[in-house]
Amino acid sequence: MTKLIAFGDSIFAGWNGKSQDSNDQRIPELIGKAMGWEITNTAISGAKFDDSDKGFPSMAKTHSAAGYDYALVCYGVNDWCFPSGSIDYPLRKAKEGIETLKGQNPSIKILLELPTEDFRNGSTTLFDFNSQGWTQNQLDDGLIGVANQEGIDYYDWRPDPLITYDNASELLGDGNTGVHPTPATSQKIADRLVMKFKEMMSDNQPTTPPQPTNPTQPTTPIDPDKPVAPVAQIKIDRLDDMFHVGDNVDKGAKATLTKINEVYQKLSQVFGSDPQQAGQALVSPGNPLERPLRTYVLKTFQLLQEEVNQLVRLCNDQYLVDPDTGDKTPTLSLLRPTKLKLDSHYIDTVNYNYYLIEQTINKLIDYINQYV
């Protein structure tokens, strides 16, 4: 039987904000029930990515991963709500714990679940600062960086959030001032993670592309002597300081629109869809931190949202959907960077929009490249 070991805090331990859930209502056990797996749940309330006895590195050392097929790791809400220092500290400890698991079992497959949103300390968004001056969004980005460095899978809630400030009163036992899911919400979290584990399992199985019995011919024939190259994914340079906002947004917009046109061209080439063309980037006013720059950034992200969503709708119409679930790609809703101030909140907002754009376009590219 497949075996999974889970590491986490009160969310995995089954505290729902008002009372303790039974073991069979806890997220790791719900995953085990759905997958038919044997589960070891080591979660402890209040645990963090830290050096305490119940912190992730210590728990990884005292609960060996040897003999397990999968490990599920989810901490972070307590690291943000009760920070021990700079954001570098929990990221170092996350890396340390992951490397411990890999050292115990080099073949184990690890899924790092990013924390669901925490509304304690008066927070209403992922961009609110804690007492040490860093945000939940920054922690999420940092944990993805650790996952990429360690070569492990991760699950990010931000592109399709389950828990938001607007629905927290319904989905969290302690409401929109808390963080702990109700039993029904724990089931929804488990359902999402089950889908991710199934994806991880399929990625590790060799597959033979299905051969259609009656292939349809595109309206524009493809030259059989000229191979069709896959579309490369998009990576947008992040904004790192406020004194280059205009240049950065101009570069990001042009990169996005160029990539959208490349995808349109590939759709026409492979599927015979009607030629499409994205709009032109707006003219940047430069970098002075004045009203014209604020207006330019707002209008640019509005343009990019419209252009990305136009591409999404076309791909959905072409039935370029999730191959596992059949789900269509949801349209994009970008944040509005309405304030132009010299602070990291504005930079985070711009960079989070870039992240959302990348996630959406790259998902569509993955779907298209299956046919190339």
C-alpha positions in Angstrom: 0.0 0.0 0.0 1.2 3.5 -0.8 2.3 5.4 2.3 2.2 9.1 3.0 3.6 11.0 5.9 2.2 14.5 6.6 3.9 17.4 8.5 2.0 20.5 9.5 0.4 22.7 12.1 -3.1 23.0 13.6 -4.8 22.9 10.2 -3.5 19.4 9.6 -4.0 18.5 13.3 -7.7 19.1 12.9 -8.4 22.2 15.0 -11.3 23.9 13.3 -11.2 27.2 15.2 -13.8 26.1 17.8 -13.1 22.4 18.6 -11.0 19.4 17.6 -12.1 17.4 14.7 -12.0 13.6 14.8 -9.0 12.1 13.1 -10.9 10.9 10.1 -11.9 14.5 9.4 -8.3 15.8 9.2 -6.9 16.8 5.8 -4.2 14.1 5.5 -6.6 11.4 6.6 -9.2 12.6 4.1 -6.5 12.4 1.4 -5.7 8.8 2.5 -9.3 7.8 2.3 -9.7 9.2 -1.2 -6.4 7.7 -2.5 -6.5 4.4 -0.6 -3.2 5.3 1.1 -1.8 4.6 4.6 -1.4 7.9 6.4 1.0 9.0 9.2 -0.1 12.5 10.4 2.6 14.2 12.6 0.9 17.6 12.7 1.1 19.7 15.9 -0.8 22.9 16.7 1.3 26.0 16.6 4.1 24.4 14.6 6.2 26.5 12.3 9.3 26.4 10.0 11.5 27.0 13.0 14.1 25.4 15.4 11.6 24.4 18.1 11.0 20.8 19.1 7.7 20.9 17.1 9.2 22.8 14.1 9.5 21.2 10.7 13.3 20.4 10.8 12.9 18.7 14.2 9.8 16.8 13.2 11.5 15.6 10.0 14.4 14.2 12.1 12.2 12.5 14.6 9.7 11.1 12.1 11.8 9.4 9.5 10.6 9.4 5.9 12.2 6.0 5.2 9.6 3.6 3.8 7.2 6.3 2.7 6.2 7.0 -0.9 5.0 10.5 -0.4 5.4 13.4 2.1 3.0 16.3 2.4 4.3 19.5 4.1 2.3 22.5 5.1 3.4 25.2 7.6 3.5 28.9 7.3 0.4 30.5 8.9 2.1 30.7 12.3 5.4 31.8 10.7 3.5 34.9 9.3 1.2 35.5 12.2 4.0 35.0 14.9 7.2 35.8 13.0 10.6 34.9 14.5 12.4 37.5 12.4 13.0 38.2 8.8 11.4 36.1 6.0 14.7 34.4 5.4 14.4 32.4 8.6 11.3 30.2 7.8 12.6 29.7 4.3 15.9 28.4 5.6 14.1 26.1 7.9 11.7 24.8 5.2 14.8 24.0 3.1 16.4 22.3 6.0 13.4 20.1 6.7 13.0 19.1 3.1 16.6 18.1 2.7 16.3 16.0 5.9 13.4 14.1 4.3 15.3 13.6 1.1 18.4 12.4 3.0 16.3 9.8 4.8 14.6 8.7 1.6 16.0 9.9 -1.7 13.1 8.5 -3.7 10.3 10.1 -1.7 8.0 12.4 -3.6 7.4 15.6 -1.6 4.5 18.0 -2.0 4.9 21.4 -0.3 1.4 22.9 0.2 1.6 26.7 0.5 -0.4 28.0 3.5 -4.0 29.0 3.0 -4.8 32.6 3.8 -4.5 33.8 7.4 -6.8 36.6 8.6 -5.5 36.9 12.1 -3.8 40.2 13.2 -6.4 42.1 11.3 -5.2 40.9 7.9 -7.7 41.1 4.9 -5.3 40.4 2.0 -2.1 38.5 1.2 -0.3 41.8 1.0 -0.7 42.9 4.6 2.5 43.2 6.6 3.2 41.3 9.8 5.2 42.7 12.7 8.5 42.0 10.9 7.5 43.8 7.7 6.8 40.9 5.3 3.6 39.6 3.8 1.9 36.2 3.2 2.4 36.8 -0.5 6.2 37.1 0.0 6.2 34.0 2.0 4.4 32.1 -0.7 6.8 33.3 -3.3 9.8 32.3 -1.1 8.4 28.8 -0.5 8.0 28.3 -4.2 11.6 29.3 -4.6 12.6 26.7 -2.0 10.5 24.1 -3.8 12.2 24.9 -7.1 15.6 24.8 -5.6 14.9 21.4 -4.1 13.2 20.0 -7.2 9.9 19.1 -5.4 6.2 19.8 -6.2 4.2 22.5 -4.6 0.6 23.6 -4.5 -0.2 27.3 -4.7 -3.7 28.5 -3.7 -3.3 32.0 -5.2 -4.3 31.3 -8.8 -7.6 29.7 -7.7 -8.1 30.5 -4.0 -10.4 28.4 -2.0 -10.5 30.7 1.1 -10.8 34.5 0.8 -11.7 37.3 3.1 -15.2 37.4 1.5 -16.0 33.8 2.2 -13.9 33.2 5.4 -16.9 33.7 7.7 -18.4 30.6 6.0 -15.4 28.5 5.4 -13.3 29.0 8.6 -14.4 27.9 12.0 -13.0 31.1 13.5 -14.3 33.3 10.6 -12.6 36.2 8.9 -10.4 36.9 11.9 -9.0 33.4 11.9 -7.3 30.7 9.8 -8.8 27.3 10.7 -11.0 25.5 8.2 -14.3 23.9 9.1 -14.6 20.1 8.5 -16.4 20.9 5.2 -13.6 23.2 4.2 -11.0 20.6 5.2 -12.7 18.2 2.8 -12.5 20.8 0.0 -8.8 21.3 0.7 -8.2 17.6 0.7 -10.1 17.3 -2.6 -7.7 19.8 -4.2 -4.6 18.0 -2.9 -5.9 14.7 -4.1 -6.1 16.1 -7.6 -2.5 17.3 -7.2 -1.3 13.9 -6.0 -3.0 12.2 -8.9 -1.2 14.7 -11.2 2.1 13.8 -9.5 1.4 10.1 -10.0 0.6 10.6 -13.7 3.8 12.6 -14.2 5.8 9.6 -13.0 4.1 7.2 -15.4 5.3 6.8 -19.0 2.4 7.7 -21.3 1.7 7.0 -24.9 -0.1 9.9 -26.7 -3.6 8.8 -27.7 -4.1 8.2 -31.4 -7.4 9.6 -32.8 -9.3 7.1 -34.9 -10.7 9.8 -37.2 -8.2 12.8 -37.0 -9.6 16.1 -38.2 -7.6 18.1 -40.6 -6.8 21.7 -39.9 -8.0 24.2 -42.4 -4.4 25.3 -43.0 -2.4 22.1 -43.8 0.8 21.7 -42.0 3.9 21.0 -44.1 4.9 17.5 -43.0 8.6 18.3 -43.8 8.5 21.2 -41.4 8.3 20.2 -37.8 6.1 22.3 -35.5 8.1 23.6 -32.6 6.5 23.8 -29.1 5.8 27.2 -27.6 8.2 28.3 -24.9 6.7 29.4 -21.6 6.7 33.0 -20.6 8.7 34.5 -17.7 8.2 38.1 -16.9 11.0 40.1 -15.2 9.9 41.2 -11.8 9.8 44.7 -10.5 12.5 45.2 -7.9 12.4 48.9 -7.1 10.0 51.8 -7.5 12.3 54.0 -9.6 12.0 51.7 -12.7 8.2 51.1 -12.6 7.6 52.6 -16.1 10.4 50.7 -17.7 9.5 47.4 -16.0 5.8 47.5 -16.8 6.5 48.5 -20.4 8.8 45.5 -20.8 6.4 43.2 -19.0 3.5 44.3 -21.2 5.4 43.9 -24.4 6.6 40.4 -23.4 3.1 39.4 -22.5 1.5 40.7 -25.8 4.3 39.1 -27.8 3.8 35.8 -26.2 0.0 36.0 -26.7 0.6 36.6 -30.4 3.0 33.7 -30.5 0.3 31.5 -29.0 -2.3 32.8 -31.5 0.0 31.9 -34.3 0.5 28.4 -33.0 -3.3 27.9 -32.6 -3.8 28.9 -36.2 -0.9 26.7 -37.4 -1.9 23.6 -35.5 -5.7 23.9 -35.1 -6.6 26.0 -38.1 -8.2 28.7 -35.9 -8.8 32.2 -37.4 -5.7 34.4 -37.2 -5.8 36.7 -34.1 -3.7 39.6 -33.0 -3.3 41.1 -29.6 -3.4 44.9 -29.1 -0.4 47.2 -28.9 1.3 48.1 -25.6 0.5 51.5 -24.3 3.1 54.3 -24.4 5.0 54.5 -21.2 5.4 57.9 -19.6 8.8 56.9 -18.2 9.7 56.4 -14.5 8.7 59.7 -12.7 6.4 58.8 -9.8 3.6 61.0 -10.8 -0.1 60.6 -11.9 0.6 59.8 -15.5 2.6 56.8 -14.4 -0.1 55.6 -12.0 -2.7 55.9 -14.8 -0.4 54.1 -17.3 0.1 51.1 -14.9 -3.6 50.8 -14.2 -4.5 50.9 -17.9 -1.7 48.5 -18.9 -2.9 45.9 -16.5 -6.5 46.4 -17.6 -5.3 45.8 -21.2 -3.3 42.7 -20.3 -6.3 41.3 -18.4 -8.5 41.8 -21.4 -5.9 40.3 -23.8 -5.1 37.3 -21.7 -8.8 36.6 -21.2 -9.5 36.8 -24.9 -6.8 34.1 -25.3 -8.4 32.0 -22.5 -11.8 32.2 -24.2 -10.4 31.1 -27.5 -8.5 28.1 -26.0 -11.7 27.1 -24.1 -13.6 27.3 -27.3 -11.0 25.0 -28.9 -11.5 22.5 -26.0 -7.9 23.1 -24.9 -8.8 22.1 -21.3 -7.3 20.3 -18.3 -6.6 16.8 -19.6 -7.3 15.2 -16.2 -10.5 17.0 -15.2 -11.8 18.5 -18.4 -12.1 21.9 -16.6 -11.8 25.0 -18.7 -9.3 27.6 -17.8 -10.8 30.4 -15.7 -10.5 34.0 -16.8 -8.0 36.2 -15.2 -8.7 38.9 -12.6 -5.7 41.1 -11.9 -5.1 43.3 -8.9 -5.4 47.1 -9.3 -2.2 48.9 -8.1 -4.1 52.1 -7.3 -1.6 53.7 -5.0 1.8 54.9 -6.2 3.9 55.0 -3.0 7.5 54.1 -2.3 6.7 50.8 -0.5 6.9 47.1 -1.1 3.1 46.7 -1.2 3.0 48.3 -4.6 5.9 46.2 -5.9 4.2 43.0 -4.5 1.0 44.0 -6.3 2.7 44.4 -9.7 4.7 41.2 -9.3 1.7 39.2 -8.2 -0.1 40.3 -11.4 2.9 39.1 -13.4 2.7 35.8 -11.5 -1.0 35.4 -12.4 -0.4 36.3 -16.0 2.4 33.7 -16.2 0.3 31.0 -14.5 -2.6 31.5 -16.9 -0.6 31.7 -20.2 1.8 28.9 -19.3 -1.2 26.6 -18.5 -2.6 27.3 -21.9 0.9 26.7 -23.5 1.1 23.3 -21.7 -2.3 22.3 -23.2 -1.3 23.4 -26.7 2.2 21.8 -26.6 0.5 18.4 -26.1 -0.5 18.6 -29.7 2.8 19.8 -31.1 
